[in-house]
């Protein structure tokens, strides 16, 4: 069985074998390391492709730079992402830069995380969480 994984660097769709663990995985187009777990910065150019073309969940943190709880949660979000290489993409959307995208999803308070699969919202949770809390929440979608 294979899964489609969008390269966050060039947006190429990579078909990779579905495994419990990966030792290496690179984009077939640009060579980007698909095991990199650093959260993807979303924008209007990559948003739809990242959310709809992946066969793995995409966890989006809706945040803003002026938000204290968002800044407090950022390291926890990055730490949780390290637990899910090629099991889930972690991404961030700056609601101040892209308010139209946040409004489309009815974001009223930040930080808010939404789990997506194939562009469909699976669940959402608001408020600053610890890394273990984020991991526990994301495991439901793996």
C-alpha positions in Angstrom: 0.0 0.0 0.0 1.2 3.5 -0.8 0.2 6.9 0.4 0.4 10.4 -1.2 2.5 12.9 0.7 2.8 16.5 -0.5 6.3 17.9 -0.3 6.1 21.1 1.8 9.0 22.6 -0.2 7.9 22.2 -3.8 4.3 20.9 -3.4 5.0 17.8 -5.5 2.9 14.8 -4.6 5.1 11.8 -3.6 3.8 8.3 -3.5 5.6 6.4 -0.7 5.0 3.0 0.8 3.0 3.1 4.0 5.2 2.0 6.9 5.2 2.1 10.7 8.6 3.7 10.7 10.7 5.5 8.0 14.5 5.6 8.0 14.7 8.0 5.0 12.3 9.7 2.6 13.0 12.4 0.1 10.9 14.3 -2.3 11.3 12.8 -5.8 11.2 16.2 -7.4 13.3 18.5 -5.2 15.1 16.2 -2.7 13.5 17.8 0.4 13.7 15.5 3.4 10.1 14.4 4.0 11.1 13.3 7.5 11.6 16.9 8.5 9.0 17.6 11.2 9.4 21.4 11.5 5.9 22.9 11.1 5.0 24.1 7.6 4.2 27.8 7.2 0.9 27.9 5.4 -0.1 30.7 3.0 -2.8 31.1 0.2 -0.4 29.5 -2.3 0.2 26.2 -0.5 -2.8 25.9 1.8 -5.2 24.0 -0.4 -2.6 21.6 -1.8 -1.2 20.7 1.7 -4.7 20.2 3.2 -6.3 18.3 0.4 -3.7 16.2 -1.4 -2.1 14.4 1.6 -3.1 10.9 2.7 -1.8 11.8 6.2 -3.5 14.2 8.7 -2.5 17.8 8.6 -2.6 19.5 12.0 -3.0 23.3 11.6 -2.2 25.7 14.4 -4.1 29.0 13.8 -2.0 31.6 15.6 -0.8 35.3 15.6 2.5 36.8 16.6 0.9 39.2 19.2 -0.8 36.3 21.0 0.9 35.3 24.2 -0.6 31.8 24.5 0.2 31.2 20.9 3.9 32.0 21.5 3.9 29.9 24.7 2.5 26.9 22.8 4.8 27.2 19.7 7.6 25.1 21.3 5.1 22.5 22.4 3.6 22.3 18.9 7.1 21.8 17.4 7.9 19.1 20.1 4.7 17.2 19.3 5.4 17.4 15.6 8.7 15.5 16.2 6.6 12.5 17.3 4.9 12.0 14.0 7.4 11.9 11.0 5.4 11.0 7.9 2.4 10.2 10.1 1.0 13.7 10.2 2.1 17.1 8.9 2.1 20.0 11.4 1.5 23.4 9.9 1.0 27.0 11.1 -1.3 29.7 9.7 -0.7 33.2 10.8 -4.2 34.6 11.2 -3.0 38.2 11.2 -1.3 37.8 7.8 -4.1 35.6 6.3 -7.4 36.6 8.0 -9.5 35.4 5.1 -8.3 31.8 5.6 -8.9 31.9 9.3 -12.4 33.4 8.7 -13.2 30.6 6.3 -12.8 28.1 9.2 -14.6 30.3 11.7 -11.6 30.9 13.9 -12.7 33.1 16.7 -10.0 32.5 19.3 -6.4 31.6 19.1 -4.5 29.4 19.4 -6.8 26.9 17.7 -5.7 23.7 16.2 -7.7 21.9 13.5 -6.9 18.4 12.3 -7.7 17.8 8.6 -7.6 14.8 6.4 -8.2 15.2 2.6 -9.3 18.7 3.3 -12.1 17.7 5.7 -12.0 18.9 9.3 -11.7 16.0 11.7 -11.7 17.9 15.0 -10.6 21.2 16.5 -9.3 22.3 19.9 -8.7 25.7 21.3 -6.3 27.0 23.9 -2.6 26.6 24.6 -1.7 22.9 25.2 1.4 21.1 26.4 3.3 18.8 24.0 1.9 15.6 25.7 -1.6 17.0 25.3 -1.0 17.8 21.6 0.5 14.3 21.0 -2.5 12.6 22.7 -5.0 14.6 20.7 -3.2 13.9 17.4 -2.8 10.2 18.0 -6.6 9.9 17.5 -6.1 10.7 13.8 -3.2 8.4 13.0 
